[in-house]
Amino acid sequence: MSLLPINAIRSAFSTSISQKNLVIQSETGSGKSTHLPLWAAEKGRVLVIEPRRIACTALAEYLAQQSGTDLGTEIGYAIKLDSQYTEDCKIVFVTPGIALKWFMEDKLATFEFVMIDEFHERRWDTDILLALLNTHQSHRLILTSATMESGPLAKYANADVLVAEGRQFNVTVSNMAAHSQQMPSDKDLEQRIIETLQQAIQQGEVGDILVFLPGKKEITQCVQVAEAKLSNVNVIPLFAGVSDIYRNQALTASTQQRVIFATNVAETSLTIPNVTLVIDSGLERRTHQRNGRTTLLLQAISKASRDQRSGRAGRTQAGRVIRLFGEHAPLESMTPPELQREELVEVVLSAASCDAKLRDMPLLEPLPEKSLYLAEDKLKQMGAIDSELVITDYGLRLCPLPIDTLFSHMISVVEGRAEKETVVDLVAGLSVSNKLCSLSNSDIALDDFLRWNPKSCDLVTLVSIIRGHECHGLTIDNELRKEARALAKQIRTELSLPDLEVSSRLKREEVLLQLVNKLPELVFVRREKRREAFGNGYLEVVLGRNNHFLPAYEAAIVFDQFSLPGRGNKRILTIGTALAPIELSWIIDAGLADCRIGECVNDNQEIKIAHEYYYANRRLKTDYVEPTEDDAIPAIVSQVIEGHMLPLLKDKRVTEIAAWQLYCQLNGNKSVPVVTFEAWFTEQLNELGVSSLDDMTLFDETDFIFEGIPEWELADFLIMYPQTVILPDITLFVEYLPQSKRILLNYVKGQRKGDVKRWELPTWSGWRIQYKKASRKIDVK
């Protein structure tokens, strides 16, 4: 290998690594990822943890090639759905998820050294893994970072710090911005990127160009325009799910000039040869916690990430960087750790699977208590951990599955072999990307799709794609389908289910009925007025832009969703991305709907009571049934409140109850509980032993007495403290607030345009009086 800046610390590294953990700090491009594993392997077997799959495979392939050995013999890798290694490999590159799984199995007993590369990215799984290794203390640790402050990390890991100074090649930086503090922006981003590219090529840029963009969406748009506008240039996309063809094109030198559009996957570890120019949009998509949910937000990168991106231009030769934001843009110093900005369900379960409690683990920073509590509560409800936060047998079955914990739970609760196969294939499709398939906007494609899938059910669509069936009207991403099929095969193998090629019949209705009964939180009903919105009583989702849920259906199981920041500081917008229509009757039959007693009707001299079924505050159905003994009192209360029975009782007793509450407060008795007419009247009927509507023929209003203010005092009290004030052209409801000695006059009705005058009102000595109409509140003087 060529001589790189990291070589300056080789002697110190070899001397220290046998006695002490090490933190290696060196600029990007210095050779950390390629040299350190080889040096450590001279003293024992090395596990190298890379934050991204593409880096795992690329580094393993590169080192195997450099050492003249076949990949998988001395140097190998293991990532989700793919591995090439043996127990004899001296160096194995893995992703953090694989490392956690192996730690759970044998505490990484076959490795002497564990290297966590690019630790500054602060993924949740690397943070957890480091905490576990710190506690276990059976491995020599090597932690690398190009941008993170090494002091606190070294103290945490009880490590020495080695710094490799210098950069092999110089990088010059220029900024394209209106002013020096201009922040990164997505406004006209595609146009600005293409114009910058055209200008660079026209000015004689002959090396390869690396363009950093926030995500696949922006990359796809820029690739399409660049292919049309840039001649004699090889345009290559590079992101997490890109095909092996594009990945190899990006990582292999070419005689033709290349323009590589990449996400953060190109920030670290990977060496893209011949890059002489980096164009940095300054943007990324990053997760955040809002109202207990993880949202994905487009935002400016940190200074650390900015410097990482710049270093890509100086890996193999001198280069330059063009930043599409100001030189002194107020970027945050470091990207916050994932543990501080994501849901912790998977984290808590992963820690528990390794015999640890997340809340007790010594981490670099304290965890957000709210996120931790919500995650623990959700896992307890699943039965994955017990009340002592210890993993259950059920939790141990969930954890090894290479998918989200909530998807694992979905598979586990469904019974029946064919039903379980259906959910496995569904979850495999959900796990890869919501871009697995798309439906053309043409009427012909939509007609073809609905003839094939009349209910427009995403369960049918995804399972059919995974099983290789023809799906009419759809455009399918074959690379993603290949990945999803591999995932489905792996899960089927782990659960001892039949091979994908001999799948059982798709059990749509049977699966949906089970999920309604076993995972009611997935059940949503359509809002009656906002037809694009669905609720389940706790959460609201709206249909995604590319969703084709038919307007005829009023309820759905929402399999997957993602959240985006909404308007305001605390609101979020949750998008439902995979839905299956269900019948409203299923919700009622499963006992999920709340049955409320409604009106009584006289049907041909026969009294019937309305049973109204509500879910997520929407009435699903009304049945008129003969009253039972259980219905009697709620029905009577409802009839009295609506004025159909004992019409004078409610208003009079409501006035007396309100007067009594105020009377007690004015006399210093602040402990009197708040009483409602409904609660009081229900108690009266129970005390009288009323058991049917016919019993009410024995009573009139005078039989239901509220024992509040003595009768001889009540009339004068109501004159002094009226609850309603009627003035010319206006009626007011009076609200008394004794603690602040304040009276609030609320507009009820009337045509008066001017405000209320003090002389019109009763004599309320010592009270501050305010008048409220709509949102306006003014003092009455």
C-alpha positions in Angstrom: 0.0 0.0 0.0 1.0 3.6 -0.5 2.5 5.7 2.3 -0.4 7.6 4.0 -0.4 10.0 7.0 -1.6 7.1 9.3 1.8 5.4 8.9 3.3 8.0 11.2 1.7 6.3 14.2 2.3 2.7 13.3 5.1 2.2 15.8 3.1 3.8 18.6 0.0 1.8 17.6 1.8 -1.5 17.7 3.4 -0.8 21.0 0.2 0.4 22.7 -2.5 -1.8 21.3 -1.6 -4.8 23.4 -1.8 -2.9 26.7 -4.5 -0.2 26.1 -7.6 0.7 24.2 -6.9 3.3 21.6 -8.7 6.3 20.1 -7.2 7.2 16.7 -7.9 10.7 15.5 -6.8 11.6 11.9 -8.2 13.5 9.0 -10.3 11.9 6.4 -8.3 10.1 3.7 -5.4 9.4 6.1 -5.7 5.6 5.8 -7.4 4.7 9.1 -9.9 2.2 7.7 -7.4 0.3 5.6 -4.2 0.3 7.7 -5.4 -0.1 11.3 -7.1 -3.5 10.8 -4.0 -4.9 9.2 -1.8 -3.7 12.0 -4.1 -5.1 14.6 -4.4 -8.4 12.8 -0.7 -9.0 13.4 -1.6 -9.5 17.1 -5.0 -11.3 16.9 -8.3 -11.6 15.1 -10.0 -8.3 14.3 -13.7 -7.4 14.0 -14.1 -4.1 12.2 -17.4 -2.3 12.5 -18.3 0.0 9.7 -21.5 2.2 9.9 -22.6 1.4 6.3 -22.9 -1.8 4.3 -21.3 -0.3 1.2 -18.2 0.5 3.2 -18.0 -3.0 4.7 -18.0 -4.7 1.3 -15.8 -2.2 -0.4 -13.1 -2.3 2.3 -13.1 -6.0 2.6 -12.8 -6.4 -1.2 -10.0 -3.8 -1.4 -7.9 -5.3 1.5 -8.3 -8.8 0.1 -7.2 -7.6 -3.3 -4.2 -5.7 -1.8 -3.1 -8.8 0.2 -3.4 -11.1 -2.8 -6.0 -13.4 -1.2 -9.5 -14.4 -2.2 -12.3 -12.5 -0.5 -13.6 -14.6 2.4 -10.4 -16.5 3.2 -8.3 -14.1 5.3 -10.4 -11.0 5.0 -14.2 -11.1 4.8 -17.4 -9.3 5.6 -20.9 -9.8 6.9 -23.8 -7.5 6.2 -27.6 -7.9 6.2 -28.5 -10.6 3.6 -24.9 -11.1 2.5 -21.7 -12.4 3.9 -18.3 -13.8 2.7 -16.2 -14.9 5.7 -15.1 -18.0 7.6 -14.0 -18.5 11.2 -10.4 -18.5 9.9 -10.6 -14.9 8.6 -8.2 -12.7 10.4 -10.2 -9.6 9.7 -14.0 -9.4 9.3 -15.8 -6.2 8.4 -19.4 -6.0 9.7 -22.2 -3.5 10.2 -23.2 -2.6 13.7 -26.4 -4.7 13.6 -24.4 -7.8 12.8 -21.9 -7.0 15.5 -24.8 -6.7 18.1 -26.3 -10.0 17.0 -22.9 -11.7 17.3 -22.4 -10.1 20.8 -25.7 -11.5 21.9 -24.7 -15.0 20.7 -21.2 -15.3 22.2 -20.0 -11.9 23.4 -17.7 -11.8 20.3 -15.5 -14.5 21.9 -13.6 -15.4 18.8 -12.1 -11.9 18.3 -9.3 -10.2 20.3 -9.7 -6.8 18.8 -12.8 -4.7 18.0 -12.4 -1.6 15.9 -15.3 0.8 15.6 -14.6 2.9 12.6 -16.0 6.4 12.0 -17.3 6.6 15.6 -18.1 10.3 15.2 -21.2 9.3 13.2 -22.7 8.3 16.6 -25.2 5.7 15.4 -27.3 4.2 18.2 -26.0 0.7 17.6 -22.3 1.7 17.8 -23.0 3.7 21.0 -24.7 0.6 22.5 -22.0 -1.7 21.3 -19.3 0.4 22.8 -21.1 0.6 26.1 -21.5 -3.3 26.1 -17.8 -3.8 25.2 -16.8 -1.2 27.9 -18.7 -3.2 30.5 -17.6 -6.6 29.3 -13.9 -5.7 29.1 -12.8 -8.7 27.1 -11.5 -7.0 24.0 -9.0 -4.4 23.0 -10.8 -1.5 21.5 -9.8 0.7 18.6 -12.1 3.8 18.0 -11.5 6.0 15.0 -12.7 9.5 14.3 -11.8 12.2 11.8 -13.8 15.0 13.5 -15.0 14.1 17.0 -13.2 15.5 20.1 -11.1 12.6 21.3 -10.6 13.6 24.9 -14.1 12.7 26.3 -14.3 9.6 24.2 -10.8 8.4 25.4 -11.8 9.0 29.0 -15.1 7.1 28.5 -13.3 4.1 26.9 -10.2 4.3 29.2 -8.1 4.7 26.0 -5.0 6.5 24.9 -5.2 8.9 22.0 -3.0 8.7 18.9 -3.2 11.5 16.4 -2.0 11.2 12.8 -1.3 14.8 11.7 -1.4 16.1 8.2 -3.1 15.5 4.9 -1.6 13.7 2.0 -3.1 16.2 -0.6 -4.2 19.8 -0.4 -7.8 20.8 -0.8 -8.9 24.4 -1.7 -12.3 25.6 -0.7 -14.6 28.1 -2.3 -18.2 29.1 -1.4 -21.0 30.0 -3.8 -23.3 32.1 -1.7 -24.9 35.6 -1.6 -23.3 36.3 1.8 -20.8 34.7 4.1 -23.5 33.5 6.6 -25.9 32.1 4.1 -27.2 28.7 5.2 -27.6 25.6 2.9 -30.9 25.7 1.1 -32.9 23.3 -1.1 -34.3 26.2 -3.1 -33.6 25.6 -6.8 -31.1 23.0 -5.7 -31.2 20.9 -8.8 -30.7 24.0 -11.0 -27.8 25.3 -8.9 -26.0 21.9 -8.9 -26.3 21.5 -12.7 -25.1 25.0 -13.3 -22.1 24.5 -11.0 -21.2 21.3 -12.8 -21.5 22.8 -16.2 -19.3 25.8 -15.2 -16.6 23.5 -13.7 -16.4 21.3 -16.8 -16.3 24.3 -19.1 -13.4 25.7 -17.0 -11.4 22.6 -17.7 -12.2 20.3 -14.8 -10.9 16.9 -16.0 -10.9 14.8 -12.9 -14.0 13.1 -11.4 -16.6 15.2 -9.6 -18.4 14.1 -6.4 -21.7 15.9 -5.6 -23.2 15.6 -2.1 -27.0 15.6 -2.0 -29.4 14.9 0.9 -31.2 11.9 -0.5 -32.2 9.5 -3.3 -35.0 11.8 -4.5 -32.6 14.7 -5.2 -30.0 12.3 -6.7 -32.5 10.8 -9.1 -33.6 14.3 -10.2 -30.1 15.5 -10.8 -29.0 12.3 -12.5 -31.8 12.7 -15.1 -30.9 16.3 -15.9 -27.2 15.7 -15.9 -27.5 12.8 -18.3 -29.4 15.1 -20.7 -27.2 18.2 -20.3 -23.6 16.8 -19.7 -22.0 15.2 -22.7 -19.0 12.8 -22.6 -19.5 12.3 -18.8 -20.4 9.1 -17.0 -23.2 10.0 -14.5 -23.4 7.6 -11.5 -25.8 7.6 -8.5 -24.4 6.4 -5.1 -26.7 5.8 -2.1 -27.4 3.0 0.4 -29.7 0.9 -1.9 -27.9 1.5 -5.1 -27.2 -1.6 -7.4 -23.8 -3.3 -7.4 -23.3 -2.1 -10.9 -23.4 1.6 -9.9 -21.5 0.9 -6.7 -18.6 -0.7 -8.7 -18.7 2.1 -11.2 -18.3 4.7 -8.4 -15.5 2.8 -6.6 -13.5 1.9 -9.7 -11.3 4.3 -11.7 -12.4 5.1 -15.2 -10.8 6.7 -18.3 -14.0 8.6 -18.8 -14.8 11.6 -16.6 -17.4 10.7 -13.9 -19.9 12.8 -12.0 -21.0 10.9 -8.9 -24.2 12.1 -7.1 -24.0 10.7 -3.5 -25.6 10.9 -0.1 -23.6 10.6 3.2 -22.5 7.1 2.2 -19.6 8.8 0.4 -18.6 10.9 3.5 -16.5 8.2 5.3 -14.4 5.2 4.7 -14.9 4.9 1.0 -12.2 6.0 -1.4 -13.6 7.1 -4.7 -10.5 7.3 -7.0 -9.7 10.3 -9.2 -12.0 12.8 -7.4 -10.6 16.3 -7.9 -13.8 18.3 -7.2 -16.4 18.0 -4.5 -19.7 20.0 -4.8 -21.4 20.2 -1.4 -25.1 21.1 -1.1 -24.6 21.3 2.6 -27.9 19.3 3.2 -28.8 16.0 4.6 -31.9 14.1 5.8 -31.7 13.5 9.6 -34.0 12.0 12.1 -35.4 14.0 15.0 -37.7 13.3 18.0 -41.0 15.3 17.9 -43.9 14.5 20.2 -42.5 11.0 20.9 -42.1 10.1 17.2 -39.1 10.0 14.9 -39.4 12.4 12.1 -37.2 12.7 9.0 -36.1 16.3 8.4 -34.2 18.0 5.6 -31.6 20.2 7.2 -28.1 21.7 7.1 -25.2 19.4 7.9 -22.8 20.0 10.8 -19.4 21.5 10.6 -17.9 18.0 11.2 -19.9 16.6 8.3 -18.9 19.6 6.1 -15.2 18.8 6.8 -15.7 15.1 6.1 -17.2 15.9 2.7 -14.3 18.3 1.9 -11.8 15.5 2.6 -13.2 13.4 -0.2 -11.5 15.7 -2.7 -8.0 15.0 -1.2 -8.0 11.2 -1.0 -5.8 10.3 -3.9 -4.7 13.7 -5.3 -5.0 17.5 -4.7 -8.5 18.8 -5.1 -11.0 21.5 -4.5 -14.4 21.9 -2.9 -17.3 24.2 -3.9 -19.8 24.7 -1.1 -23.2 26.0 -2.0 -23.5 28.0 1.2 -21.6 30.7 3.1 -18.1 30.4 4.5 -19.3 31.4 7.9 -22.8 29.7 7.8 -23.8 29.1 11.5 -23.7 25.3 11.3 -23.8 23.2 14.5 -20.5 21.7 15.5 -21.4 18.0 15.5 -24.3 15.9 14.4 -26.3 15.0 17.5 -26.1 11.2 18.4 -28.9 9.1 17.2 -29.8 8.1 20.7 -30.8 11.7 21.3 -33.0 12.0 18.3 -34.7 8.7 17.5 -37.3 6.3 19.0 -35.7 3.8 21.4 -37.8 0.7 20.9 -35.2 -1.2 19.0 -32.4 0.1 21.2 -34.1 -1.0 24.4 -34.8 -4.5 23.0 -31.2 -4.9 21.6 -29.7 -3.9 25.0 -32.1 -6.4 26.7 -31.1 -9.2 24.3 -27.5 -8.6 25.5 -28.6 -9.0 29.2 -28.4 -5.2 29.8 -31.0 -2.6 30.7 -30.6 0.5 28.6 -31.5 2.9 31.3 -28.7 1.5 33.5 -26.0 1.4 30.8 -23.1 3.9 31.2 -23.4 5.9 27.9 -21.5 9.0 26.7 -24.6 11.2 27.2 -27.8 10.7 29.3 -30.8 9.4 27.4 -34.0 11.4 26.9 -36.3 10.1 29.6 -39.5 10.5 27.7 -38.2 8.5 24.7 -36.9 5.8 27.0 -40.2 5.5 28.9 -42.2 5.3 25.7 -40.0 2.6 24.3 -40.0 0.5 27.5 -43.8 0.9 27.7 -44.3 -0.2 24.1 -42.1 -3.3 24.6 -43.9 -4.2 27.8 -47.2 -4.1 26.0 -45.8 -6.4 23.3 -44.6 -8.8 25.9 -41.0 -8.4 24.7 -39.7 -7.3 28.1 -41.1 -7.8 31.6 -41.9 -5.3 34.3 -38.2 -5.5 35.4 -37.1 -4.6 31.9 -35.6 -8.1 31.4 -36.1 -9.7 27.9 -38.7 -12.4 27.7 -38.6 -15.6 25.6 -40.9 -13.8 23.1 -38.5 -10.8 23.0 -35.6 -13.2 22.3 -37.6 -14.6 19.3 -38.2 -11.0 18.0 -34.6 -9.7 18.3 -32.7 -11.9 15.8 -35.1 -11.1 12.9 -33.3 -8.6 10.5 -36.2 -6.2 10.5 -37.8 -3.5 12.6 -39.0 -4.7 16.0 -42.6 -3.7 15.3 -42.5 -5.6 12.0 -41.1 -8.6 13.9 -44.0 -8.3 16.4 -46.5 -8.3 13.5 -45.1 -11.6 12.2 -45.1 -13.2 15.6 -48.7 -12.4 16.6 -50.2 -13.9 13.4 -51.1 -17.6 13.6 -51.3 -20.2 10.9 -48.5 -21.2 8.5 -50.0 -19.6 5.3 -51.0 -16.5 7.3 -47.5 -16.1 8.7 -45.9 -16.6 5.2 -48.2 -13.8 4.0 -47.0 -11.4 6.7 -43.3 -12.3 6.3 -43.5 -11.4 2.6 -45.4 -8.2 3.4 -42.9 -7.2 6.0 -40.0 -7.9 3.6 -41.5 -5.5 1.1 -42.1 -2.9 3.7 -38.5 -3.2 5.0 -36.7 -2.2 1.8 -38.3 1.0 0.6 -41.6 2.6 -0.1 -40.2 3.0 -3.7 -40.4 -0.7 -4.4 -43.1 -0.1 -6.9 -45.0 2.8 -8.4 -48.2 3.3 -10.4 -48.3 5.4 -13.5 -50.6 8.3 -13.5 -52.2 7.2 -16.8 -55.8 6.0 -16.7 -54.8 2.8 -18.6 -52.3 1.8 -15.9 -54.8 2.5 -13.2 -57.5 0.5 -14.9 -55.0 -2.4 -15.3 -54.0 -2.2 -11.7 -57.6 -2.2 -10.4 -58.6 -5.1 -12.6 -55.7 -7.0 -11.0 -56.1 -5.7 -7.5 -59.7 -4.5 -7.2 -59.4 -3.4 -3.6 -56.2 -1.5 -4.2 -54.8 -3.4 -1.2 -51.1 -2.8 -0.5 -50.9 -6.2 1.2 -51.8 -7.9 -2.0 -49.5 -5.6 -4.0 -46.4 -6.1 -1.9 -46.8 -9.9 -1.3 -47.4 -10.4 -5.0 -44.2 -8.5 -5.9 -42.1 -10.4 -3.4 -43.5 -13.7 -4.7 -42.6 -12.8 -8.3 -46.1 -12.6 -9.7 -47.0 -10.3 -12.5 -48.5 -7.0 -11.1 -50.5 -5.2 -13.8 -50.1 -1.5 -14.1 -47.1 -1.2 -11.8 -43.5 -0.3 -12.4 -41.3 -2.4 -10.1 -37.7 -1.5 -9.0 -36.1 -4.9 -9.7 -33.0 -4.1 -7.5 -35.3 -3.5 -4.5 -37.4 -6.5 -5.3 -34.2 -8.6 -5.3 -33.3 -7.3 -1.9 -36.8 -7.8 -0.5 -37.0 -11.4 -1.8 -33.6 -12.1 -0.2 -34.9 -10.8 3.1 -38.1 -12.8 2.8 -36.1 -16.0 2.2 -33.9 -15.3 5.2 -36.8 -14.7 7.5 -38.7 -17.8 6.2 -35.5 -19.9 6.9 -35.2 -18.6 10.4 -38.9 -19.3 11.1 -38.8 -22.7 9.4 -41.4 -21.7 6.8 -41.6 -23.0 3.2 -39.3 -21.6 0.6 -40.5 -18.5 -1.3 -40.8 -20.5 -4.5 -43.4 -22.8 -2.9 -45.4 -20.2 -1.0 -48.8 -21.0 0.4 -51.9 -19.2 -0.8 -52.0 -15.5 0.0 -54.4 -15.2 3.0 -55.5 -11.6 2.7 -58.7 -11.5 4.7 -57.6 -14.0 7.3 -54.4 -12.0 8.0 -56.3 -8.7 8.2 -58.9 -10.1 10.6 -56.2 -11.4 12.9 -54.4 -8.0 12.9 -57.6 -6.2 13.7 -58.0 -8.3 16.8 -54.3 -8.6 17.9 -52.8 -5.3 16.8 -55.7 -2.8 17.2 -53.2 0.2 17.1 -52.9 -0.5 13.4 -56.6 0.0 12.8 -57.6 3.4 11.5 -60.9 5.0 10.3 -61.4 7.7 7.8 -62.2 11.2 9.0 -65.7 12.2 7.8 -64.8 15.7 6.8 -61.1 15.5 6.0 -61.3 12.5 3.8 -57.6 12.1 3.2 -57.0 11.7 7.0 -57.4 8.6 9.1 -57.4 8.3 12.9 -57.2 5.5 15.6 -57.9 7.6 18.7 -54.2 8.2 19.4 -52.6 9.1 16.1 -53.7 10.6 12.8 -52.2 9.7 9.5 -52.8 11.2 6.0 -52.5 9.4 2.7 -49.2 9.6 1.0 -49.0 11.4 -2.4 -48.6 8.1 -4.3 -51.1 6.2 -2.4 -54.2 4.8 -4.2 -56.4 3.9 -1.3 -59.9 3.9 -2.8 -62.4 6.5 -1.6 -65.1 3.9 -1.1 -63.4 2.4 1.9 -63.9 3.9 5.3 -61.4 1.9 7.4 -57.9 0.5 6.9 -55.0 -1.3 8.6 -52.0 1.0 8.2 -48.9 -1.2 8.1 -46.3 1.5 7.8 -45.9 5.2 8.2 -43.3 7.9 8.5 -43.4 11.4 10.2 -42.5 14.8 8.9 -42.4 18.1 10.7 -45.7 19.9 10.4 -46.5 23.5 11.0 -45.6 25.0 14.4 -43.1 23.9 16.9 -44.8 20.8 18.2 -46.9 19.4 15.4 -45.9 16.5 13.2 -47.4 15.2 10.0 -47.6 11.4 9.8 -47.9 9.8 6.3 -49.5 6.4 5.9 -47.5 4.6 3.2 -49.0 1.0 3.2 -52.7 0.4 3.7 -55.2 -2.4 3.4 -58.9 -1.7 3.4 -61.1 -3.4 6.0 -64.8 -3.4 6.9 -66.2 -1.1 9.6 -68.0 -4.2 10.9 -64.7 -5.9 11.7 -63.9 -3.1 14.2 -67.2 -3.5 16.0 -67.0 -7.3 16.0 -63.5 -7.1 17.5 -64.8 -5.1 20.4 -62.7 -2.0 19.5 -65.6 0.4 19.2 -67.1 2.2 22.2 -70.9 1.6 22.5 -72.7 4.7 23.7 -76.3 4.9 24.7 -78.1 7.3 22.4 -81.7 8.5 22.1 -84.9 6.6 23.0 -87.5 6.3 20.3 -91.1 5.2 20.3 -91.5 2.6 17.6 -95.1 1.6 17.3 -95.7 2.0 21.0 -92.4 0.1 21.6 -89.5 1.9 23.3 -86.1 1.3 21.7 -82.7 2.7 22.6 -80.0 3.7 20.2 -76.7 1.9 20.6 -74.1 4.1 18.8 -70.7 2.5 18.1 -67.8 5.0 18.0 -64.1 4.5 17.1 -61.6 7.3 17.0 -64.4 9.7 17.8 -66.3 8.6 14.6 -69.7 7.0 14.7 -69.5 3.8 12.8 -73.0 2.4 13.2 -76.3 2.9 15.1 -78.5 0.1 16.2 -82.0 0.5 17.8 -82.5 -2.2 20.3 -85.0 -3.1 23.0 -83.7 -1.6 26.3 -82.1 -4.0 28.8 -81.6 -3.4 32.5 -78.1 -2.2 31.8 -79.4 0.3 29.3 -82.1 1.8 31.6 -80.2 4.4 33.6 -77.9 5.7 30.8 -81.0 5.9 28.6 -83.0 7.9 31.2 -80.1 10.2 31.8 -79.8 10.8 28.0 -83.5 11.5 27.7 -83.5 14.0 30.6 -80.4 15.8 29.3 -82.0 16.1 25.8 -85.3 17.3 27.4 -87.5 14.4 26.3 -88.2 13.4 29.9 -88.7 15.6 33.0 -88.0 18.7 30.8 -87.6 21.2 33.6 -85.2 19.1 35.7 -81.9 19.5 34.0 -81.6 23.3 33.7 -82.8 23.9 37.2 -80.4 21.4 38.8 -77.5 22.5 36.6 -78.0 26.1 38.0 -78.2 24.8 41.6 -75.0 22.6 41.1 -73.0 25.5 39.7 -74.3 27.8 42.5 -73.2 25.3 45.1 -69.7 25.0 43.7 -69.3 28.8 43.8 -70.8 29.0 47.2 -68.3 26.5 48.7 -65.4 28.3 47.1 -66.5 31.7 48.4 -66.8 30.3 51.9 -63.3 28.9 51.8 -64.2 25.2 51.1 -61.9 24.5 48.2 -62.0 20.7 48.5 -65.5 20.2 47.2 -65.2 17.9 44.1 -66.6 19.1 40.8 -70.0 17.7 40.2 -71.7 17.3 36.8 -75.5 17.0 36.3 -75.0 13.6 34.5 -73.0 12.1 37.4 -75.3 13.5 40.1 -78.5 12.3 38.3 -77.0 8.9 37.6 -76.3 8.5 41.3 -79.8 9.6 42.2 -81.3 6.9 39.9 -79.1 4.2 41.4 -80.0 5.2 44.9 -83.7 5.0 44.0 -83.3 1.6 42.4 -84.5 2.5 39.0 -84.1 -0.4 36.7 -86.4 0.3 33.7 -87.9 3.2 31.7 -91.3 2.3 33.1 -90.1 3.1 36.6 -89.9 6.8 35.7 -93.7 7.0 35.6 -93.5 7.0 39.4 -91.4 10.2 39.6 -91.5 13.9 38.7 -89.0 16.8 39.0 -89.7 17.3 42.7 -88.4 13.8 43.6 -84.8 14.6 42.5 -83.5 17.2 45.0 -80.0 18.6 44.9 -78.8 19.2 48.5 -76.7 22.3 48.0 -77.4 25.9 49.1 -80.2 26.0 51.6 -83.5 26.9 49.9 -84.0 30.0 51.9 -80.6 31.3 50.8 -80.5 30.2 47.2 -82.7 32.9 45.6 -80.7 35.7 47.1 -77.4 34.0 46.2 -78.4 33.7 42.5 -79.4 37.4 42.5 -76.0 38.4 43.8 -74.1 35.9 41.6 -76.2 35.3 38.5 -75.1 32.7 36.0 -76.6 34.4 33.0 -76.9 38.2 32.4 -79.4 39.4 29.9 -78.8 43.0 28.6 -80.3 44.8 25.7 -79.1 43.1 22.4 -76.8 40.7 24.2 -76.8 37.7 26.5 -73.8 36.7 28.6 -72.8 33.6 30.5 -71.0 34.4 33.7 -67.9 32.5 34.8 -66.6 33.1 38.3 -62.9 32.6 39.2 -62.8 33.1 43.0 -59.1 32.3 43.4 -58.1 35.3 41.2 -61.2 37.3 42.2 -62.1 37.6 38.6 -65.4 37.4 36.6 -65.4 36.4 32.9 -68.4 37.4 30.8 -68.7 35.1 27.8 -70.7 36.2 24.8 -73.7 33.8 24.1 -75.9 35.7 21.6 -77.1 39.1 20.6 -76.6 41.8 18.0 -74.8 44.4 20.1 -71.8 45.8 18.4 -70.3 47.8 21.2 -68.7 46.4 24.4 -70.4 45.8 27.8 -70.5 48.8 30.2 -69.9 48.4 33.9 -73.0 50.3 35.0 -75.2 47.7 33.2 -74.0 44.8 35.3 -74.8 43.6 38.8 -72.9 45.0 41.7 -69.9 42.8 42.0 -67.8 44.7 44.5 -64.1 43.8 44.6 -64.1 41.7 41.4 -62.2 42.3 38.3 -64.6 41.9 35.3 -63.6 40.9 31.8 -65.6 40.5 28.7 -64.7 37.8 26.2 -66.0 37.6 22.6 -64.3 35.2 20.3 -60.5 35.5 21.0 -60.8 39.1 22.3 -60.8 39.7 26.1 -61.1 43.2 27.6 -61.5 44.7 31.1 -64.9 46.1 31.8 -64.5 49.5 33.6 
